[in-house]
Amino acid sequence: MARERNHKREYAQRREKKIAYRRAHKEEDKYRARARRAMKCGKGKEVDHKDSNPKNNNRSNLKCVSRKSNRAKGARKVNSRK
């Protein structure tokens, strides 16, 4: 017979992973936030780093794109590693 899931424990584990991820990527997030402030893209748009380096915030490296296309770019990059 299958054991019951412990939802409280699963939630706590997810939360711990999220906090650890935020700590590990704090530096990159700082640069991404700086790029968002510099570009001021409209609603439904995101800042795309053309060279995928969040620390390179030159205007020539940034462009406003739709959220869908920006997320697809990241998915293509992750899936190509496999």
mmCIF file of the C-alpha atoms, coordinates in Angstrom:
data_MODEL
# 
_entry.id   MODEL 
# 
loop_
_atom_site.group_PDB 
_atom_site.id 
_atom_site.type_symbol 
_atom_site.label_atom_id 
_atom_site.label_alt_id 
_atom_site.label_comp_id 
_atom_site.label_asym_id 
_atom_site.label_entity_id 
_atom_site.label_seq_id 
_atom_site.pdbx_PDB_ins_code 
_atom_site.Cartn_x 
_atom_site.Cartn_y 
_atom_site.Cartn_z 
_atom_site.occupancy 
_atom_site.B_iso_or_equiv 
_atom_site.pdbx_formal_charge 
_atom_site.auth_seq_id 
_atom_site.auth_comp_id 
_atom_site.auth_asym_id 
_atom_site.auth_atom_id 
_atom_site.pdbx_PDB_model_num 
ATOM 1  C CA . MET A 1 1  ? 0.000  0.000  0.000   1.00 0.00 ? 1  MET A CA 1 
ATOM 2  C CA . ALA A 1 2  ? 1.288  3.454  -0.903  1.00 0.00 ? 2  ALA A CA 1 
ATOM 3  C CA . ARG A 1 3  ? 2.268  5.827  1.848   1.00 0.00 ? 3  ARG A CA 1 
ATOM 4  C CA . GLU A 1 4  ? 0.481  9.128  2.179   1.00 0.00 ? 4  GLU A CA 1 
ATOM 5  C CA . ARG A 1 5  ? 2.304  12.215 1.031   1.00 0.00 ? 5  ARG A CA 1 
ATOM 6  C CA . ASN A 1 6  ? 3.560  14.612 3.623   1.00 0.00 ? 6  ASN A CA 1 
ATOM 7  C CA . HIS A 1 7  ? 2.579  17.898 1.993   1.00 0.00 ? 7  HIS A CA 1 
ATOM 8  C CA . LYS A 1 8  ? 3.919  20.013 4.821   1.00 0.00 ? 8  LYS A CA 1 
ATOM 9  C CA . ARG A 1 9  ? 7.388  18.469 4.469   1.00 0.00 ? 9  ARG A CA 1 
ATOM 10 C CA . GLU A 1 10 ? 7.315  18.820 0.653   1.00 0.00 ? 10 GLU A CA 1 
ATOM 11 C CA . TYR A 1 11 ? 6.382  22.491 0.942   1.00 0.00 ? 11 TYR A CA 1 
ATOM 12 C CA . ALA A 1 12 ? 9.231  23.094 3.394   1.00 0.00 ? 12 ALA A CA 1 
ATOM 13 C CA . GLN A 1 13 ? 11.724 21.392 1.062   1.00 0.00 ? 13 GLN A CA 1 
ATOM 14 C CA . ARG A 1 14 ? 10.579 23.487 -1.928  1.00 0.00 ? 14 ARG A CA 1 
ATOM 15 C CA . ARG A 1 15 ? 10.911 26.635 0.160   1.00 0.00 ? 15 ARG A CA 1 
ATOM 16 C CA . GLU A 1 16 ? 14.450 25.706 1.219   1.00 0.00 ? 16 GLU A CA 1 
ATOM 17 C CA . LYS A 1 17 ? 15.462 25.092 -2.405  1.00 0.00 ? 17 LYS A CA 1 
ATOM 18 C CA . LYS A 1 18 ? 14.011 28.437 -3.468  1.00 0.00 ? 18 LYS A CA 1 
ATOM 19 C CA . ILE A 1 19 ? 15.861 30.305 -0.719  1.00 0.00 ? 19 ILE A CA 1 
ATOM 20 C CA . ALA A 1 20 ? 19.136 28.552 -1.583  1.00 0.00 ? 20 ALA A CA 1 
ATOM 21 C CA . TYR A 1 21 ? 18.667 29.421 -5.281  1.00 0.00 ? 21 TYR A CA 1 
ATOM 22 C CA . ARG A 1 22 ? 18.045 33.092 -4.460  1.00 0.00 ? 22 ARG A CA 1 
ATOM 23 C CA . ARG A 1 23 ? 21.197 33.231 -2.323  1.00 0.00 ? 23 ARG A CA 1 
ATOM 24 C CA . ALA A 1 24 ? 23.286 31.609 -5.044  1.00 0.00 ? 24 ALA A CA 1 
ATOM 25 C CA . HIS A 1 25 ? 22.031 33.980 -7.763  1.00 0.00 ? 25 HIS A CA 1 
ATOM 26 C CA . LYS A 1 26 ? 21.885 37.217 -5.775  1.00 0.00 ? 26 LYS A CA 1 
ATOM 27 C CA . GLU A 1 27 ? 24.723 38.848 -7.739  1.00 0.00 ? 27 GLU A CA 1 
ATOM 28 C CA . GLU A 1 28 ? 23.180 38.078 -11.157 1.00 0.00 ? 28 GLU A CA 1 
ATOM 29 C CA . ASP A 1 29 ? 19.771 39.323 -10.008 1.00 0.00 ? 29 ASP A CA 1 
ATOM 30 C CA . LYS A 1 30 ? 21.310 42.640 -9.012  1.00 0.00 ? 30 LYS A CA 1 
ATOM 31 C CA . TYR A 1 31 ? 22.571 43.199 -12.566 1.00 0.00 ? 31 TYR A CA 1 
ATOM 32 C CA . ARG A 1 32 ? 19.274 42.065 -14.111 1.00 0.00 ? 32 ARG A CA 1 
ATOM 33 C CA . ALA A 1 33 ? 17.372 44.556 -11.961 1.00 0.00 ? 33 ALA A CA 1 
ATOM 34 C CA . ARG A 1 34 ? 19.733 47.311 -13.097 1.00 0.00 ? 34 ARG A CA 1 
ATOM 35 C CA . ALA A 1 35 ? 19.016 46.409 -16.729 1.00 0.00 ? 35 ALA A CA 1 
ATOM 36 C CA . ARG A 1 36 ? 15.247 46.480 -16.133 1.00 0.00 ? 36 ARG A CA 1 
ATOM 37 C CA . ARG A 1 37 ? 15.497 49.967 -14.642 1.00 0.00 ? 37 ARG A CA 1 
ATOM 38 C CA . ALA A 1 38 ? 17.640 51.182 -17.558 1.00 0.00 ? 38 ALA A CA 1 
ATOM 39 C CA . MET A 1 39 ? 15.382 49.859 -20.340 1.00 0.00 ? 39 MET A CA 1 
ATOM 40 C CA . LYS A 1 40 ? 11.876 50.489 -18.931 1.00 0.00 ? 40 LYS A CA 1 
ATOM 41 C CA . CYS A 1 41 ? 10.128 48.001 -21.215 1.00 0.00 ? 41 CYS A CA 1 
ATOM 42 C CA . GLY A 1 42 ? 6.361  48.131 -21.505 1.00 0.00 ? 42 GLY A CA 1 
ATOM 43 C CA . LYS A 1 43 ? 3.755  45.783 -20.112 1.00 0.00 ? 43 LYS A CA 1 
ATOM 44 C CA . GLY A 1 44 ? 4.286  42.139 -21.085 1.00 0.00 ? 44 GLY A CA 1 
ATOM 45 C CA . LYS A 1 45 ? 7.862  42.846 -22.171 1.00 0.00 ? 45 LYS A CA 1 
ATOM 46 C CA . GLU A 1 46 ? 11.159 41.832 -20.613 1.00 0.00 ? 46 GLU A CA 1 
ATOM 47 C CA . VAL A 1 47 ? 14.767 42.874 -21.026 1.00 0.00 ? 47 VAL A CA 1 
ATOM 48 C CA . ASP A 1 48 ? 16.787 40.391 -23.063 1.00 0.00 ? 48 ASP A CA 1 
ATOM 49 C CA . HIS A 1 49 ? 20.563 40.222 -22.795 1.00 0.00 ? 49 HIS A CA 1 
ATOM 50 C CA . LYS A 1 50 ? 21.644 39.368 -26.336 1.00 0.00 ? 50 LYS A CA 1 
ATOM 51 C CA . ASP A 1 51 ? 24.810 37.595 -25.179 1.00 0.00 ? 51 ASP A CA 1 
ATOM 52 C CA . SER A 1 52 ? 23.007 35.942 -22.187 1.00 0.00 ? 52 SER A CA 1 
ATOM 53 C CA . ASN A 1 53 ? 25.422 37.591 -19.757 1.00 0.00 ? 53 ASN A CA 1 
ATOM 54 C CA . PRO A 1 54 ? 23.409 39.425 -17.058 1.00 0.00 ? 54 PRO A CA 1 
ATOM 55 C CA . LYS A 1 55 ? 26.478 41.441 -16.036 1.00 0.00 ? 55 LYS A CA 1 
ATOM 56 C CA . ASN A 1 56 ? 26.814 43.026 -19.500 1.00 0.00 ? 56 ASN A CA 1 
ATOM 57 C CA . ASN A 1 57 ? 24.338 45.909 -19.325 1.00 0.00 ? 57 ASN A CA 1 
ATOM 58 C CA . ASN A 1 58 ? 25.562 47.916 -22.316 1.00 0.00 ? 58 ASN A CA 1 
ATOM 59 C CA . ARG A 1 59 ? 22.667 49.432 -24.241 1.00 0.00 ? 59 ARG A CA 1 
ATOM 60 C CA . SER A 1 60 ? 23.868 47.636 -27.369 1.00 0.00 ? 60 SER A CA 1 
ATOM 61 C CA . ASN A 1 61 ? 23.495 44.300 -25.552 1.00 0.00 ? 61 ASN A CA 1 
ATOM 62 C CA . LEU A 1 62 ? 19.952 44.912 -24.247 1.00 0.00 ? 62 LEU A CA 1 
ATOM 63 C CA . LYS A 1 63 ? 16.641 44.748 -26.057 1.00 0.00 ? 63 LYS A CA 1 
ATOM 64 C CA . CYS A 1 64 ? 12.959 44.614 -25.083 1.00 0.00 ? 64 CYS A CA 1 
ATOM 65 C CA . VAL A 1 65 ? 11.250 41.399 -26.133 1.00 0.00 ? 65 VAL A CA 1 
ATOM 66 C CA . SER A 1 66 ? 8.023  39.642 -25.263 1.00 0.00 ? 66 SER A CA 1 
ATOM 67 C CA . ARG A 1 67 ? 8.045  37.513 -22.145 1.00 0.00 ? 67 ARG A CA 1 
ATOM 68 C CA . LYS A 1 68 ? 7.265  34.410 -24.215 1.00 0.00 ? 68 LYS A CA 1 
ATOM 69 C CA . SER A 1 69 ? 10.236 34.802 -26.548 1.00 0.00 ? 69 SER A CA 1 
ATOM 70 C CA . ASN A 1 70 ? 12.623 35.619 -23.685 1.00 0.00 ? 70 ASN A CA 1 
ATOM 71 C CA . ARG A 1 71 ? 11.605 32.515 -21.720 1.00 0.00 ? 71 ARG A CA 1 
ATOM 72 C CA . ALA A 1 72 ? 11.841 30.386 -24.880 1.00 0.00 ? 72 ALA A CA 1 
ATOM 73 C CA . LYS A 1 73 ? 15.416 31.585 -25.351 1.00 0.00 ? 73 LYS A CA 1 
ATOM 74 C CA . GLY A 1 74 ? 16.336 30.310 -21.891 1.00 0.00 ? 74 GLY A CA 1 
ATOM 75 C CA . ALA A 1 75 ? 14.567 27.006 -22.498 1.00 0.00 ? 75 ALA A CA 1 
ATOM 76 C CA . ARG A 1 76 ? 16.463 26.497 -25.774 1.00 0.00 ? 76 ARG A CA 1 
ATOM 77 C CA . LYS A 1 77 ? 19.745 27.169 -23.985 1.00 0.00 ? 77 LYS A CA 1 
ATOM 78 C CA . VAL A 1 78 ? 18.992 24.677 -21.188 1.00 0.00 ? 78 VAL A CA 1 
ATOM 79 C CA . ASN A 1 79 ? 17.689 21.961 -23.503 1.00 0.00 ? 79 ASN A CA 1 
ATOM 80 C CA . SER A 1 80 ? 20.664 22.218 -25.842 1.00 0.00 ? 80 SER A CA 1 
ATOM 81 C CA . ARG A 1 81 ? 22.978 21.083 -23.045 1.00 0.00 ? 81 ARG A CA 1 
ATOM 82 C CA . LYS A 1 82 ? 21.364 17.661 -22.902 1.00 0.00 ? 82 LYS A CA 1 
# 
